[in-house]
Amino acid sequence: MFWNKNRKLKKGLKQRSFLESAWITNFWIKGDYLYLTNATSDKDKSSLSMLSIGVLKENLDNKNEIERKFISDPLLSNHTNLTHQLTDVTLISQYQGYLLDLTFNNNQIPTPVLVSTKPELKPILKIVENFAGKFVLTNEYKIYLNNELIYDESGEINICNFGTKNILISSKNNRELFYFKDSHFRERVIVSKGNYFFRLECYKQDLIIGKPMYDRFNEVNYFQPVIFIY
């Protein structure tokens, strides 16, 4: 395994983040779009916005670091007219309450799941489905595939789809992001080291999107920029 010393990435991968993405508190991928929210438990309202994955990839490949406003919050009150023109994020709507999750109908139209306050921990934290079956992450941080236990960790973890038959796992204890090399879920392949992604999604196995928990001072900070690994 070869690693980039500075970024602690598997060889061949790149990592980028943009300060303008710090407003994003949660996100979902559906089709070729990334859906974004600014929902926090201390706000009465939540917004739902969207960004084309194609536009995101174009900006990741663009090495120009000046005026990188493509992922700016479309609701930000101190936006200048120029910044409004530069953001590629489209506001869908604002809602009363905390935007907890999204569901999609057959036409892939998002429907928000709203609650009055951020809910307590539920028995099932996340469900991921692909051609391997249904992966279920429980609040005991156990992962089941089609009701069979495949992974158990003593600390907090997060998961997301990775390709058609696999999942990515982010571990808070080890601060590693990894997937399993085979269908027996034994041998790990580590993608990145050094942080825990409490929000995590992946697009077609070639773009990983994560919201990191720890800042560069090793302190917990939920309001950092989103990290893109590709």
C-alpha positions in Angstrom: 0.0 0.0 0.0 1.4 3.4 -1.0 0.4 6.6 0.7 0.6 10.3 0.1 2.4 11.4 3.3 0.8 14.9 3.4 -2.7 13.8 2.8 -2.6 10.2 4.1 -4.3 8.9 1.0 -4.1 5.7 -1.0 -1.8 6.2 -4.0 -3.6 7.5 -7.1 -6.2 9.4 -5.1 -6.6 13.2 -4.7 -8.2 15.2 -1.9 -9.7 18.7 -2.0 -11.9 20.9 0.1 -13.3 24.4 -0.3 -13.9 26.8 2.5 -17.2 27.8 0.8 -18.6 24.3 1.6 -18.5 24.7 5.4 -22.2 25.7 5.5 -23.2 22.2 4.4 -24.3 20.0 7.3 -25.6 17.0 5.5 -25.9 15.7 1.9 -27.3 13.0 -0.2 -26.6 11.7 -3.7 -29.4 10.7 -6.1 -28.8 10.2 -9.7 -26.3 12.7 -11.0 -27.1 15.3 -8.3 -25.8 16.1 -4.8 -28.5 17.4 -2.5 -27.3 19.7 0.3 -28.8 21.1 3.5 -27.7 23.6 6.2 -29.9 22.0 8.9 -28.7 22.4 12.5 -30.5 21.7 15.7 -30.3 25.3 16.8 -32.2 26.7 13.8 -35.9 26.9 13.2 -35.5 26.5 9.4 -33.6 24.2 7.0 -32.8 24.7 3.4 -32.5 22.1 0.6 -30.3 22.8 -2.4 -28.8 20.8 -5.2 -25.6 20.7 -7.2 -24.8 18.8 -10.4 -22.2 16.1 -9.9 -20.8 17.0 -13.3 -20.3 20.7 -12.3 -18.7 19.5 -9.0 -16.2 17.3 -10.9 -15.3 20.1 -13.3 -14.5 22.3 -10.3 -12.4 19.6 -8.7 -10.3 19.3 -11.8 -9.9 23.1 -12.0 -6.7 23.9 -10.1 -7.5 27.6 -9.9 -7.9 28.5 -6.2 -9.2 32.1 -6.8 -12.9 32.9 -6.4 -14.0 29.2 -5.8 -17.6 30.2 -5.1 -19.3 27.4 -7.1 -20.4 25.6 -3.9 -21.3 28.7 -1.8 -24.5 28.8 0.2 -27.2 30.3 -2.1 -29.0 31.6 1.0 -26.0 33.4 2.6 -27.2 36.9 3.6 -24.0 38.7 2.8 -23.6 37.4 -0.7 -22.7 40.0 -3.3 -24.4 40.0 -6.6 -21.2 38.6 -8.1 -21.2 35.7 -5.6 -24.8 34.9 -6.5 -23.7 34.6 -10.1 -20.7 32.4 -9.3 -22.5 29.8 -7.1 -23.7 26.7 -9.0 -25.8 25.5 -6.0 -29.5 25.8 -6.7 -31.9 26.4 -3.8 -34.9 24.1 -4.0 -36.8 25.2 -0.9 -36.7 26.3 2.7 -38.6 24.3 5.4 -39.7 24.8 9.0 -37.9 22.4 11.2 -34.8 20.2 11.1 -34.2 18.4 7.7 -33.3 15.0 8.9 -33.4 12.9 5.7 -34.6 12.8 2.1 -36.8 10.3 0.3 -37.2 10.0 -3.4 -40.2 9.0 -5.5 -40.0 7.2 -8.8 -39.3 10.4 -10.6 -36.4 11.1 -8.2 -38.1 14.1 -6.8 -36.8 14.7 -3.2 -39.2 14.8 -0.3 -37.8 16.1 3.0 -38.2 14.3 6.3 -38.6 17.1 8.8 -38.7 17.0 12.6 -39.1 19.8 15.1 -35.8 19.0 16.9 -32.9 16.8 16.1 -34.0 13.3 17.1 -32.3 10.9 19.6 -30.3 8.0 18.4 -32.5 5.4 16.7 -31.9 1.6 16.6 -31.1 1.8 12.8 -28.8 4.6 11.9 -28.4 4.0 8.1 -29.5 1.6 5.4 -27.5 1.1 2.2 -28.8 -1.1 -0.6 -27.0 -2.3 -3.7 -26.6 -5.6 -5.7 -25.1 -7.3 -2.7 -28.3 -6.7 -0.7 -29.3 -4.5 2.2 -26.6 -3.2 4.6 -27.9 -2.0 7.9 -25.9 0.0 10.4 -27.3 -0.2 13.9 -26.8 2.2 16.9 -24.6 -0.5 18.4 -22.3 0.1 15.4 -22.8 -3.3 13.9 -23.2 -3.8 10.2 -25.6 -6.5 8.9 -25.9 -7.6 5.3 -29.2 -9.3 4.6 -29.6 -9.9 8.4 -26.1 -11.5 8.8 -23.5 -9.7 10.9 -20.5 -8.7 8.8 -18.8 -6.1 10.9 -18.8 -5.0 14.6 -16.8 -2.1 16.1 -16.8 -0.8 19.7 -16.9 2.9 18.5 -18.9 5.1 16.2 -18.8 4.3 12.4 -20.5 5.5 9.3 -21.2 3.8 6.0 -22.2 4.5 2.4 -22.4 2.7 -0.9 -19.2 1.9 -2.7 -19.7 0.5 -6.2 -22.4 -2.1 -6.9 -21.7 -4.6 -4.2 -19.6 -3.0 -1.5 -19.7 -0.2 1.1 -17.3 2.3 2.5 -16.8 2.4 6.3 -15.5 5.4 8.3 -14.2 4.5 11.7 -14.1 7.1 14.5 -11.8 5.0 16.7 -9.2 4.4 14.0 -9.9 7.5 12.0 -9.7 5.4 8.8 -11.9 5.2 5.7 -11.9 1.7 4.2 -13.7 -0.9 2.2 -13.5 -4.7 2.1 -11.4 -6.4 -0.7 -13.7 -9.4 -1.1 -17.2 -10.6 -0.5 -16.2 -12.3 2.7 -15.7 -8.8 4.3 -12.4 -9.7 5.9 -9.5 -7.9 4.3 -9.6 -4.1 4.4 -8.4 -1.7 1.8 -7.7 1.7 3.4 -8.7 4.7 1.4 -7.7 7.5 3.8 -6.3 8.0 7.3 -6.5 10.8 9.9 -10.2 11.7 10.2 -13.7 10.4 10.8 -16.5 11.3 8.4 -19.7 11.6 10.3 -21.4 12.4 6.9 -20.4 10.2 4.0 -21.6 9.5 0.5 -20.0 8.1 -2.7 -20.8 8.6 -6.4 -20.1 5.6 -8.7 -17.0 4.6 -6.7 -14.9 7.4 -8.1 -16.0 10.4 -5.9 -16.1 10.2 -2.1 -17.7 13.0 -0.2 -17.2 13.3 3.5 -17.9 15.8 6.3 -14.9 15.5 8.7 -15.4 15.6 12.5 -11.8 16.6 13.5 -10.0 19.8 12.6 -6.3 20.3 12.1 -5.9 20.9 15.9 -7.5 17.5 16.6 -10.6 19.1 18.1 -14.2 18.2 17.3 -15.6 20.6 14.8 -18.9 19.9 13.0 -18.7 23.0 10.8 -15.7 22.3 8.6 -15.6 22.3 4.8 -16.6 19.1 3.1 -13.8 16.9 1.8 -13.8 15.4 -1.7 -11.7 12.3 -2.4 -11.4 11.2 -6.1 
